[in-house]
Amino acid sequence: MPQTKLDELSDQQKVKFYQKGTFTVGNRLVDPDKRDVQASQDRSNAITSGHRACQGCGEALGARFALDAAMRAADSKVIAVNATGCLEVFSTPYPETSWQLPWMHSLFGNAPAVATGVQAAMRAKGREDVRAIAQGGDGGTTDIGFGCLSGMFERNDDVLYICYDNEAYMNTGVQRSSATPPTARTATTPAVGDAPGNVFGTGKNVPLIALAHNIPYVATASVSNLHDLEAKVQKAMSLRGARYLHIFVPCPLGWGSAAEDTIKVARLASECGLFPLWEGELGVVTGSDPIRKKVPVEDYLKTQKRFAHLFKPERDEERLAALQRMADHNIERFDLLREDKEPAI
């Protein structure tokens, strides 16, 4: 093809490199400051190969990016405290471990308190450059560890707490937690009766509860937007005091979704409004990630067998409409359909 024709085509179409999740050609063509942490040869691999997570596990992906971003922000001076749960079980089957940083296993409910003790010990040793991170699933965070977590917030302890939210107790058999959404089928909310699945009007929104404690930083994130996740970890690690990050991590096994659709499912959850991405400081919401293309809630629900009873043997119009109202409320509350379409963070 003549060069003049090539020049005309180059003016009409921009070449885009979509493969930017690892140290690949696509990533190396991106400016270094725009690459994610996994694109660097200097990444810490805080949780490395050999763990026993299921195929498509959102929690394994979320933990890898979150901890590697934290290690980069803190010059690798991080101690992690992990509550009992999926992440702890699949990453440390005794006597093996996939963690490549100082890591402690706490009880199901006291990870915030243990991390507080770790930070106090480092302070007593004159090592305030060593940062403490506590992490757990939604069961260990929103239920069993909720009291310790609130205490950590109230005292403004210098700990970043990360919740990996897969919306049920997956490790012990997919039982309902207070993060399980309405209508979802679990082992303890079966798809039977007049209102199958989890009931409306229960549970709690821990990110908003954290925000009400007026702590320095609160944010929600998702494995569907890893650059945003990394940026929020980076920001959290730049601050002192209590910080809370709530990451949406689909569970193919518990949700009945396809292992290869984890990122798609997570993206649909945000695009329909059921899981808004936002951040706040000192009790005030300071920014949100706008929805680029709003989708109906049912587009998200149809990707998972835990919601199959909403569509067959016949559509449950009443409860589908109730879930849509929940999503629309989030969209309005966090201004997710604003004109600029650019994150305010």
The 8 nearest C-alpha neighbors of each residue, nearest first, counted from 0:
[[1, 2, 4, 5, 3, 6, 8, 7],
 [2, 0, 4, 3, 5, 6, 7, 8],
 [3, 1, 5, 4, 6, 0, 7, 8],
 [2, 4, 6, 5, 1, 7, 0, 8],
 [5, 3, 7, 6, 2, 1, 8, 0],
 [6, 4, 2, 8, 7, 3, 9, 1],
 [5, 7, 3, 9, 4, 8, 2, 10],
 [6, 8, 4, 10, 5, 9, 3, 11],
 [9, 7, 11, 5, 10, 6, 12, 4],
 [10, 8, 6, 11, 12, 7, 5, 13],
 [11, 9, 7, 8, 12, 6, 13, 5],
 [12, 10, 8, 9, 7, 13, 6, 5],
 [13, 11, 9, 10, 8, 14, 7, 15],
 [12, 14, 15, 9, 11, 10, 8, 16],
 [13, 15, 12, 16, 9, 17, 11, 10],
 [16, 14, 17, 13, 25, 12, 18, 28],
 [15, 17, 25, 18, 14, 19, 26, 28],
 [16, 18, 19, 15, 25, 26, 20, 14],
 [19, 17, 25, 16, 20, 26, 23, 21],
 [18, 20, 26, 25, 21, 17, 23, 16],
 [19, 21, 18, 38, 37, 35, 22, 26],
 [22, 20, 38, 37, 23, 19, 26, 18],
 [23, 21, 38, 26, 39, 37, 27, 24],
 [22, 24, 26, 25, 21, 27, 19, 38],
 [23, 25, 27, 26, 28, 22, 18, 19],
 [26, 24, 16, 18, 23, 19, 28, 27],
 [27, 25, 19, 23, 29, 28, 24, 22],
 [26, 28, 24, 29, 25, 23, 22, 30],
 [29, 27, 26, 25, 24, 30, 16, 31],
 [30, 28, 26, 27, 31, 34, 33, 25],
 [29, 31, 33, 32, 28, 34, 27, 26],
 [32, 30, 34, 33, 29, 27, 26, 35],
 [31, 33, 30, 34, 35, 29, 36, 39],
 [34, 32, 31, 30, 29, 35, 226, 26],
 [35, 33, 31, 32, 38, 29, 26, 36],
 [34, 36, 37, 38, 226, 33, 20, 229],
 [35, 37, 38, 39, 42, 68, 34, 67],
 [36, 38, 21, 39, 35, 42, 20, 22],
 [39, 37, 22, 21, 36, 35, 34, 26],
 [40, 38, 41, 37, 42, 36, 22, 35],
 [39, 41, 42, 38, 22, 37, 43, 36],
 [40, 42, 39, 43, 36, 37, 38, 71],
 [43, 41, 39, 40, 44, 37, 36, 67],
 [42, 44, 45, 67, 41, 70, 71, 75],
 [45, 43, 47, 46, 42, 67, 99, 63],
 [46, 44, 99, 43, 98, 67, 100, 66],
 [47, 45, 98, 44, 97, 63, 99, 48],
 [46, 48, 97, 44, 45, 98, 49, 99],
 [49, 47, 50, 97, 46, 44, 51, 98],
 [48, 50, 97, 51, 47, 90, 96, 95],
 [49, 51, 90, 97, 89, 48, 52, 47],
 [52, 50, 89, 90, 53, 49, 88, 92],
 [53, 51, 89, 50, 56, 54, 59, 90],
 [52, 54, 56, 55, 51, 252, 251, 258],
 [55, 53, 56, 258, 52, 251, 259, 252],
 [54, 56, 258, 261, 259, 57, 53, 251],
 [57, 55, 53, 58, 54, 59, 250, 52],
 [56, 58, 248, 249, 60, 59, 61, 250],
 [57, 59, 61, 248, 60, 56, 62, 163],
 [60, 58, 62, 61, 57, 56, 63, 52],
 [59, 61, 63, 57, 58, 62, 64, 56],
 [62, 60, 58, 64, 63, 59, 222, 65],
 [63, 61, 65, 59, 60, 64, 66, 58],
 [62, 64, 60, 61, 66, 65, 46, 67],
 [63, 65, 67, 61, 62, 66, 68, 60],
 [66, 64, 62, 68, 67, 63, 61, 69],
 [67, 65, 69, 68, 63, 64, 62, 70],
 [66, 68, 70, 64, 69, 65, 45, 43],
 [69, 67, 71, 65, 66, 70, 229, 64],
 [70, 68, 66, 72, 67, 71, 73, 232],
 [69, 71, 75, 67, 73, 68, 72, 74],
 [70, 72, 68, 74, 69, 73, 75, 67],
 [71, 73, 69, 70, 74, 233, 68, 236],
 [74, 72, 70, 75, 76, 71, 69, 77],
 [73, 75, 71, 76, 72, 70, 77, 69],
 [76, 74, 70, 73, 77, 71, 72, 43],
 [77, 75, 129, 73, 74, 130, 70, 128],
 [78, 76, 130, 129, 75, 131, 70, 79],
 [77, 79, 101, 131, 102, 132, 130, 80],
 [80, 78, 102, 132, 133, 131, 103, 101],
 [81, 79, 133, 103, 102, 114, 104, 110],
 [80, 82, 104, 134, 105, 133, 135, 103],
 [83, 81, 107, 135, 105, 110, 106, 104],
 [84, 82, 107, 87, 106, 81, 105, 104],
 [83, 85, 87, 86, 88, 170, 82, 136],
 [86, 84, 170, 88, 87, 89, 169, 83],
 [87, 85, 88, 84, 89, 90, 58, 59],
 [86, 88, 84, 90, 85, 83, 89, 91],
 [89, 87, 85, 86, 90, 91, 84, 92],
 [88, 90, 51, 52, 86, 50, 87, 91],
 [89, 91, 50, 97, 87, 88, 96, 86],
 [92, 90, 96, 95, 88, 93, 89, 87],
 [91, 93, 95, 94, 88, 89, 90, 96],
 [94, 92, 95, 91, 96, 88, 90, 89],
 [93, 95, 92, 96, 91, 97, 90, 88],
 [96, 94, 93, 92, 91, 97, 90, 49],
 [95, 97, 91, 98, 90, 92, 94, 93],
 [96, 98, 47, 90, 46, 50, 49, 91],
 [99, 97, 46, 96, 45, 100, 47, 102],
 [98, 100, 45, 46, 97, 44, 101, 47],
 [99, 101, 98, 102, 45, 78, 77, 79],
 [102, 100, 78, 79, 103, 99, 77, 98],
 [103, 101, 79, 80, 78, 100, 104, 98],
 [104, 102, 80, 81, 79, 105, 101, 78],
 [103, 105, 81, 80, 82, 106, 102, 83],
 [106, 104, 82, 110, 81, 103, 109, 80],
 [105, 107, 108, 82, 109, 83, 110, 104],
 [106, 108, 83, 82, 139, 109, 105, 143],
 [144, 107, 109, 143, 106, 139, 110, 82],
 [108, 110, 112, 111, 106, 144, 147, 113],
 [109, 111, 113, 82, 105, 112, 133, 114],
 [112, 110, 114, 148, 109, 113, 147, 133],
 [111, 113, 115, 109, 114, 110, 147, 116],
 [114, 112, 116, 110, 115, 111, 109, 117],
 [115, 113, 117, 111, 116, 112, 133, 80],
 [114, 116, 112, 118, 113, 117, 111, 119],
 [115, 117, 119, 113, 114, 118, 120, 112],
 [118, 116, 114, 120, 115, 119, 113, 121],
 [117, 119, 121, 115, 120, 116, 131, 122],
 [120, 118, 116, 122, 117, 121, 123, 115],
 [121, 119, 123, 117, 122, 118, 116, 124],
 [122, 120, 126, 124, 118, 123, 119, 127],
 [123, 121, 125, 119, 127, 124, 120, 126],
 [124, 122, 120, 125, 121, 119, 126, 127],
 [125, 123, 121, 122, 126, 120, 127, 119],
 [124, 126, 122, 123, 127, 121, 128, 120],
 [127, 125, 121, 128, 122, 124, 129, 123],
 [126, 128, 122, 129, 125, 121, 130, 118],
 [127, 129, 126, 130, 76, 73, 121, 125],
 [130, 128, 76, 127, 77, 126, 121, 131],
 [129, 131, 77, 128, 76, 78, 132, 118],
 [132, 130, 78, 158, 118, 77, 114, 79],
 [131, 133, 79, 159, 158, 160, 80, 78],
 [134, 132, 80, 160, 114, 79, 110, 111],
 [135, 133, 161, 81, 160, 162, 82, 80],
 [134, 136, 82, 162, 139, 81, 140, 163],
 [135, 137, 163, 139, 162, 138, 164, 140],
 [136, 138, 164, 140, 141, 139, 162, 163],
 [139, 137, 142, 140, 136, 176, 141, 168],
 [140, 138, 143, 144, 136, 107, 137, 108],
 [141, 139, 137, 144, 138, 145, 142, 136],
 [140, 142, 145, 137, 138, 139, 177, 205],
 [143, 141, 138, 145, 140, 144, 139, 177],
 [142, 144, 108, 139, 145, 138, 140, 107],
 [108, 145, 143, 140, 139, 147, 146, 142],
 [144, 146, 148, 141, 142, 140, 147, 143],
 [147, 145, 149, 148, 144, 150, 143, 108],
 [148, 146, 150, 144, 149, 145, 111, 109],
 [147, 149, 145, 151, 150, 146, 111, 144],
 [150, 148, 152, 146, 151, 147, 153, 145],
 [151, 149, 153, 147, 148, 152, 154, 146],
 [150, 152, 148, 154, 149, 156, 153, 155],
 [151, 153, 155, 149, 150, 154, 241, 212],
 [152, 154, 150, 155, 151, 149, 212, 214],
 [155, 153, 151, 156, 152, 150, 241, 149],
 [156, 154, 241, 152, 240, 153, 151, 157],
 [155, 157, 241, 240, 154, 151, 158, 115],
 [156, 158, 240, 241, 239, 155, 118, 159],
 [159, 157, 241, 131, 156, 132, 160, 240],
 [158, 160, 242, 132, 243, 241, 133, 161],
 [159, 161, 133, 243, 134, 132, 158, 242],
 [162, 160, 134, 244, 245, 243, 133, 159],
 [161, 163, 245, 135, 136, 134, 164, 246],
 [164, 162, 136, 246, 58, 248, 135, 247],
 [163, 165, 137, 247, 166, 248, 136, 246],
 [166, 164, 248, 249, 250, 167, 163, 247],
 [165, 167, 179, 178, 164, 137, 176, 180],
 [168, 166, 176, 175, 169, 179, 174, 173],
 [169, 167, 173, 174, 138, 170, 171, 176],
 [168, 170, 173, 172, 167, 171, 253, 174],
 [169, 171, 85, 172, 168, 84, 173, 88],
 [172, 170, 169, 168, 173, 174, 84, 85],
 [171, 173, 169, 170, 174, 168, 186, 253],
 [174, 172, 169, 168, 185, 186, 167, 253],
 [173, 175, 168, 186, 187, 185, 167, 172],
 [174, 176, 167, 179, 185, 187, 168, 173],
 [177, 175, 167, 178, 179, 138, 168, 166],
 [176, 178, 202, 179, 203, 141, 142, 175],
 [177, 179, 166, 176, 202, 180, 137, 203],
 [180, 178, 166, 176, 177, 167, 175, 181],
 [181, 179, 183, 178, 182, 197, 166, 202],
 [180, 182, 197, 199, 198, 183, 179, 196],
 [183, 181, 196, 197, 198, 195, 184, 180],
 [184, 182, 196, 197, 305, 181, 306, 180],
 [183, 185, 196, 305, 189, 188, 190, 197],
 [184, 186, 188, 187, 174, 173, 189, 175],
 [185, 187, 174, 173, 188, 189, 172, 184],
 [188, 186, 174, 185, 189, 175, 184, 173],
 [189, 187, 196, 185, 197, 184, 186, 175],
 [190, 188, 184, 196, 191, 185, 186, 187],
 [189, 191, 195, 196, 184, 308, 188, 192],
 [192, 190, 195, 189, 193, 194, 196, 188],
 [193, 191, 195, 194, 190, 189, 196, 188],
 [192, 194, 195, 191, 190, 196, 315, 198],
 [193, 195, 192, 196, 191, 198, 182, 190],
 [196, 194, 190, 191, 192, 193, 189, 182],
 [195, 197, 182, 184, 190, 183, 188, 189],
 [196, 198, 182, 181, 188, 183, 184, 199],
 [199, 197, 181, 182, 196, 200, 201, 194],
 [198, 200, 181, 201, 197, 182, 180, 202],
 [199, 201, 198, 202, 181, 203, 197, 180],
 [202, 200, 199, 198, 203, 177, 181, 197],
 [203, 201, 177, 178, 200, 204, 179, 176],
 [202, 204, 177, 205, 178, 201, 141, 208],
 [203, 205, 207, 206, 208, 202, 178, 141],
 [204, 206, 208, 207, 209, 203, 141, 245],
 [207, 205, 209, 208, 204, 210, 217, 245],
 [208, 206, 210, 209, 205, 204, 211, 217],
 [209, 207, 205, 211, 210, 206, 204, 212],
 [210, 208, 206, 212, 207, 211, 205, 217],
 [209, 211, 282, 207, 212, 208, 213, 217],
 [210, 212, 208, 213, 209, 282, 207, 214],
 [211, 213, 209, 210, 214, 152, 153, 282],
 [214, 212, 282, 281, 211, 210, 215, 280],
 [213, 215, 281, 212, 216, 241, 152, 155],
 [216, 214, 281, 280, 242, 241, 240, 213],
 [215, 217, 280, 242, 214, 279, 243, 235],
 [218, 216, 243, 279, 278, 244, 242, 210],
 [219, 217, 278, 244, 277, 279, 245, 243],
 [218, 220, 245, 276, 277, 244, 246, 278],
 [221, 219, 246, 228, 276, 245, 247, 218],
 [220, 222, 247, 246, 223, 224, 228, 248],
 [221, 223, 224, 225, 61, 248, 262, 247],
 [222, 224, 262, 266, 221, 265, 225, 263],
 [225, 223, 222, 227, 226, 221, 228, 220],
 [224, 226, 228, 227, 222, 229, 223, 221],
 [227, 225, 229, 228, 224, 35, 230, 34],
 [226, 228, 230, 225, 229, 224, 231, 220],
 [229, 227, 225, 231, 220, 226, 230, 232],
 [228, 230, 232, 226, 231, 227, 68, 225],
 [231, 229, 233, 227, 232, 228, 226, 234],
 [230, 232, 234, 228, 233, 229, 235, 227],
 [231, 233, 235, 229, 234, 230, 236, 69],
 [234, 232, 230, 236, 231, 235, 72, 229],
 [233, 235, 231, 237, 236, 232, 230, 238],
 [236, 234, 232, 237, 233, 238, 231, 242],
 [235, 237, 233, 238, 234, 232, 72, 69],
 [236, 238, 234, 235, 233, 239, 72, 73],
 [239, 237, 236, 235, 240, 234, 215, 216],
 [240, 238, 157, 241, 237, 236, 215, 158],
 [239, 241, 157, 155, 156, 158, 242, 215],
 [242, 240, 155, 156, 157, 158, 152, 214],
 [241, 243, 159, 216, 217, 215, 160, 158],
 [242, 244, 217, 160, 159, 161, 216, 218],
 [245, 243, 161, 218, 219, 217, 160, 162],
 [244, 246, 219, 162, 161, 220, 218, 163],
 [247, 245, 220, 163, 221, 219, 164, 162],
 [246, 248, 221, 164, 220, 163, 222, 165],
 [247, 249, 57, 58, 165, 164, 163, 246],
 [250, 248, 57, 165, 261, 251, 265, 247],
 [249, 251, 253, 252, 254, 56, 165, 57],
 [252, 250, 256, 254, 255, 258, 253, 257],
 [253, 251, 255, 250, 254, 256, 53, 258],
 [254, 252, 250, 251, 255, 173, 169, 185],
 [255, 253, 251, 305, 256, 303, 252, 250],
 [254, 256, 304, 303, 251, 252, 253, 305],
 [255, 257, 303, 251, 254, 302, 258, 304],
 [256, 258, 260, 259, 251, 255, 261, 302],
 [259, 257, 55, 251, 260, 54, 261, 256],
 [258, 260, 257, 261, 55, 262, 54, 263],
 [261, 259, 263, 257, 258, 262, 264, 256],
 [260, 262, 264, 263, 259, 55, 249, 258],
 [263, 261, 223, 265, 264, 260, 266, 222],
 [264, 262, 260, 266, 261, 265, 267, 223],
 [265, 263, 267, 261, 266, 262, 260, 268],
 [266, 264, 262, 268, 223, 263, 267, 261],
 [265, 267, 223, 263, 269, 268, 264, 262],
 [266, 268, 270, 264, 299, 269, 265, 271],
 [269, 267, 265, 266, 274, 273, 271, 270],
 [268, 270, 274, 272, 267, 266, 275, 271],
 [271, 269, 267, 293, 290, 272, 268, 294],
 [270, 272, 294, 296, 269, 268, 293, 295],
 [273, 271, 326, 269, 270, 274, 275, 330],
 [272, 274, 326, 268, 271, 269, 275, 329],
 [273, 275, 269, 268, 272, 276, 247, 271],
 [276, 274, 269, 272, 273, 277, 329, 330],
 [275, 277, 219, 288, 287, 220, 274, 269],
 [278, 276, 287, 219, 286, 218, 288, 275],
 [279, 277, 218, 286, 217, 284, 285, 287],
 [278, 280, 284, 285, 217, 283, 216, 218],
 [279, 281, 216, 215, 283, 282, 217, 284],
 [282, 280, 213, 215, 214, 283, 216, 279],
 [281, 283, 213, 210, 211, 280, 279, 212],
 [282, 284, 279, 280, 281, 285, 210, 213],
 [285, 283, 279, 278, 286, 280, 282, 277],
 [284, 286, 279, 278, 283, 280, 287, 344],
 [287, 285, 343, 344, 278, 277, 284, 279],
 [288, 286, 277, 276, 343, 342, 289, 278],
 [287, 289, 342, 276, 277, 290, 335, 343],
 [290, 288, 335, 340, 336, 342, 291, 287],
 [289, 291, 335, 270, 292, 336, 293, 288],
 [292, 290, 289, 340, 293, 270, 336, 335],
 [293, 291, 290, 294, 270, 271, 336, 289],
 [292, 294, 270, 271, 290, 291, 295, 272],
 [293, 295, 271, 270, 292, 296, 298, 267],
 [296, 294, 297, 298, 271, 293, 323, 299],
 [297, 295, 271, 298, 299, 323, 300, 294],
 [296, 298, 300, 299, 295, 301, 319, 323],
 [299, 297, 296, 301, 295, 300, 294, 302],
 [298, 300, 297, 267, 296, 301, 302, 268],
 [299, 301, 297, 302, 298, 303, 306, 296],
 [302, 300, 303, 298, 299, 297, 307, 306],
 [301, 303, 300, 299, 256, 264, 304, 298],
 [304, 302, 256, 255, 305, 301, 254, 300],
 [303, 305, 255, 307, 306, 254, 256, 302],
 [306, 304, 184, 254, 303, 183, 307, 255],
 [305, 307, 304, 308, 183, 309, 300, 303],
 [308, 306, 304, 309, 310, 305, 311, 301],
 [309, 307, 311, 310, 306, 190, 312, 195],
 [308, 310, 315, 307, 314, 306, 311, 319],
 [311, 309, 314, 308, 313, 307, 315, 312],
 [312, 310, 313, 308, 314, 309, 307, 315],
 [311, 313, 310, 314, 308, 309, 307, 315],
 [314, 312, 311, 310, 315, 309, 308, 316],
 [315, 313, 310, 309, 316, 311, 312, 308],
 [316, 314, 309, 317, 318, 319, 310, 313],
 [317, 315, 319, 314, 318, 320, 309, 321],
 [316, 318, 320, 319, 315, 321, 314, 322],
 [317, 319, 321, 320, 316, 315, 322, 182],
 [320, 318, 316, 322, 321, 317, 315, 323],
 [319, 321, 323, 318, 317, 322, 316, 324],
 [322, 320, 318, 324, 323, 319, 317, 325],
 [321, 323, 325, 319, 324, 320, 318, 326],
 [324, 322, 320, 326, 325, 321, 296, 327],
 [323, 325, 327, 321, 322, 326, 328, 320],
 [326, 324, 322, 328, 323, 327, 321, 329],
 [325, 327, 272, 273, 323, 329, 328, 324],
 [328, 326, 330, 324, 329, 325, 323, 331],
 [327, 329, 325, 331, 326, 330, 332, 324],
 [330, 328, 332, 326, 327, 331, 272, 333],
 [331, 329, 335, 327, 328, 333, 272, 332],
 [330, 332, 334, 328, 329, 333, 327, 335],
 [331, 333, 329, 330, 334, 328, 335, 327],
 [332, 334, 335, 330, 331, 329, 287, 277],
 [335, 333, 331, 330, 332, 336, 337, 289],
 [334, 336, 289, 330, 290, 333, 337, 288],
 [337, 335, 334, 289, 290, 338, 330, 340],
 [338, 336, 335, 339, 334, 340, 289, 290],
 [337, 339, 340, 336, 341, 289, 335, 334],
 [338, 340, 341, 337, 289, 342, 336, 343],
 [341, 339, 289, 338, 337, 291, 342, 290],
 [340, 342, 339, 343, 289, 288, 338, 337],
 [343, 341, 288, 344, 287, 289, 340, 286],
 [342, 344, 286, 287, 341, 288, 285, 289],
 [343, 286, 342, 287, 285, 288, 278, 277]]
